[in-house]
Amino acid sequence: MVLASTVKLNSGNSIPVLGLGVYQTPTDVADSVVQKALDIGYRHFDSAAAYKNEQEVADAIGAWLKKNPNVKRKDIFYTTKVFDTEHGYEATKKLIATSLEKAKAIDYIDLFLVHSPQSNYEKRHGTWLALQEAVESGKVKNIGVSNYGIKHIKELLAYPDLNIKPAVNQIELHPWLGRADLVKYLKDEGIAVEAYSPLARGPRSKRVDDPALGEFAKKYGKTNGQILIAWSLAKGFIPLPKTVTESRLISNFESLNFKLSDEDIKKLDAFDVYGVTGWDPTVYPLDNEKEENK
Ligand SMILES: NC(=O)c1ccc[n+]([C@@H]2O[C@H](COP(=O)([O-])OP(=O)(O)OC[C@H]3O[C@@H](n4cnc5c(N)ncnc54)[C@H](OP(=O)(O)O)[C@@H]3O)[C@@H](O)[C@H]2O)c1
């Protein structure tokens, strides 16, 4: 079995370069999907409080580890996120305790992200302080952000009591949404880039069926999905494709087994149309940009 290689985060910990997204993975199939994914070789799972399946995903990892004592907890990477409605120091502390309770089958959380910057300075700041404390407790190993634009990261890096820099920014990325400026900024700051919706949300945007993408699939003898995941890996992102379909769990994972040429990566880069398929909180205003403060 080929496992995904890992990369080092700025925290010093490692993260597998390919993860399984579980947004919209129903609770009644989460156990079988996650255990099947672990059988295939996935070692990285991306959940969130808002996905309402933290318990099922963590329990599935815990159950699988019991059946596979040759694989250790430290070889698996589990992420969750604090949603916008729980921003602020006290609310986030409570949320972290709840998420840890749901993850008790796996003892600790590898990565806790701020799901988006959509609140205000005081609440974002409080949330970050609560996450920093969680790392000190040892029950959360790494912390980061999601959907942060450059301005949100600059605001965070200027907190007077910043002890821990974000290890990761998780953002929507695929050839139709390259976000070159944000990606360059993150790389320069040593913040790892996780790519969500790497398949441009499959049937939702239908971009995965784009005939222009199909030309690359034909050339490499791969599926359209595999070309998208290989592009993400080639860009140095950590893609998080979601599927509940067993054949796609396998084929998406097999994207690790081939490489696109530099020329084809550039051709795929040229698909960029700032094609957001979901929400785009990277443009959410800072307090001083909000209408009511002008
Ligand atoms: N931080 C955030 O705000 C945020 C936002 C969105 C997503 N995410 C994370 O990123 C993960 C992935 O993003 P996503 O779920 O939005 O979208 P995605 O991974 O781009 O696409 C998932 C969709 O594509 C289908 N699919 C999977 N493999 C395929 C393939 N090889 N060919 C064609 N279709 C395929 C899936 O269907 P089936 O499942 O039916 O196979 C599903 O409908 C999420 O699960 C979540 O963990 C984070």
The ligand as a MOL file (V3000), in Angstrom:
LIG
                    3D

  0  0  0     0  0            999 V3000
M  V30 BEGIN CTAB
M  V30 COUNTS 48 52 0 0 0
M  V30 BEGIN ATOM
M  V30 1 N -13.1440 25.1270 5.4540 0
M  V30 2 C -14.2010 25.2370 4.6840 0
M  V30 3 O -14.9340 26.2450 4.6810 0
M  V30 4 C -14.5630 24.1130 3.7610 0
M  V30 5 C -15.5460 24.3050 2.7760 0
M  V30 6 C -15.8230 23.2420 1.9240 0
M  V30 7 C -15.1340 22.0440 2.0560 0
M  V30 8 N -14.1980 21.8750 3.0480 0 CHG=1
M  V30 9 C -13.4720 20.5960 3.2480 0
M  V30 10 O -12.9790 20.1210 2.0040 0
M  V30 11 C -13.5730 18.8550 1.7170 0
M  V30 12 C -13.8020 18.6900 0.2230 0
M  V30 13 O -14.6000 19.7340 -0.3020 0
M  V30 14 P -16.0830 19.5190 -0.8400 0
M  V30 15 O -16.6590 18.3750 -0.1200 0
M  V30 16 O -16.7640 20.8140 -0.8060 0 CHG=-1
M  V30 17 O -15.8950 19.2310 -2.3830 0
M  V30 18 P -14.9980 18.2930 -3.3220 0
M  V30 19 O -14.1550 17.3690 -2.5540 0
M  V30 20 O -14.3810 19.1880 -4.3230 0
M  V30 21 O -16.1610 17.4970 -4.0880 0
M  V30 22 C -16.9620 16.5460 -3.4430 0
M  V30 23 C -18.0410 16.1190 -4.4180 0
M  V30 24 O -17.4370 15.5210 -5.5640 0
M  V30 25 C -17.8580 14.1780 -5.7100 0
M  V30 26 N -16.6550 13.4140 -6.1020 0
M  V30 27 C -15.7150 12.8630 -5.2990 0
M  V30 28 N -14.7460 12.2840 -6.0210 0
M  V30 29 C -15.0760 12.4710 -7.3190 0
M  V30 30 C -14.4630 12.0980 -8.5290 0
M  V30 31 N -13.3120 11.4410 -8.5510 0
M  V30 32 N -15.0740 12.4530 -9.7000 0
M  V30 33 C -16.2430 13.1580 -9.6830 0
M  V30 34 N -16.8700 13.5400 -8.5560 0
M  V30 35 C -16.2850 13.1960 -7.3800 0
M  V30 36 C -18.4280 13.7700 -4.3820 0
M  V30 37 O -19.4700 12.8340 -4.5530 0
M  V30 38 P -19.6650 11.4920 -3.6870 0
M  V30 39 O -19.3380 11.7890 -2.2640 0
M  V30 40 O -21.1150 11.2070 -3.9070 0
M  V30 41 O -18.7580 10.4650 -4.2980 0
M  V30 42 C -18.9840 15.0850 -3.8550 0
M  V30 43 O -20.2560 15.3360 -4.3900 0
M  V30 44 C -14.8690 18.8650 2.5280 0
M  V30 45 O -15.4160 17.5800 2.7030 0
M  V30 46 C -14.3810 19.5070 3.7940 0
M  V30 47 O -13.6560 18.5930 4.5810 0
M  V30 48 C -13.9040 22.9070 3.8880 0
M  V30 END ATOM
M  V30 BEGIN BOND
M  V30 1 1 1 2
M  V30 2 2 2 3
M  V30 3 1 2 4
M  V30 4 1 4 5
M  V30 5 2 4 48
M  V30 6 2 5 6
M  V30 7 1 6 7
M  V30 8 2 7 8
M  V30 9 1 8 9
M  V30 10 1 8 48
M  V30 11 1 9 10
M  V30 12 1 9 46
M  V30 13 1 10 11
M  V30 14 1 11 12
M  V30 15 1 11 44
M  V30 16 1 12 13
M  V30 17 1 13 14
M  V30 18 2 14 15
M  V30 19 1 14 16
M  V30 20 1 14 17
M  V30 21 1 17 18
M  V30 22 2 18 19
M  V30 23 1 18 20
M  V30 24 1 18 21
M  V30 25 1 21 22
M  V30 26 1 22 23
M  V30 27 1 23 24
M  V30 28 1 23 42
M  V30 29 1 24 25
M  V30 30 1 25 26
M  V30 31 1 25 36
M  V30 32 1 26 27
M  V30 33 1 26 35
M  V30 34 2 27 28
M  V30 35 1 28 29
M  V30 36 1 29 30
M  V30 37 2 29 35
M  V30 38 1 30 31
M  V30 39 2 30 32
M  V30 40 1 32 33
M  V30 41 2 33 34
M  V30 42 1 34 35
M  V30 43 1 36 37
M  V30 44 1 36 42
M  V30 45 1 37 38
M  V30 46 2 38 39
M  V30 47 1 38 40
M  V30 48 1 38 41
M  V30 49 1 42 43
M  V30 50 1 44 45
M  V30 51 1 44 46
M  V30 52 1 46 47
M  V30 END BOND
M  V30 END CTAB
M  END
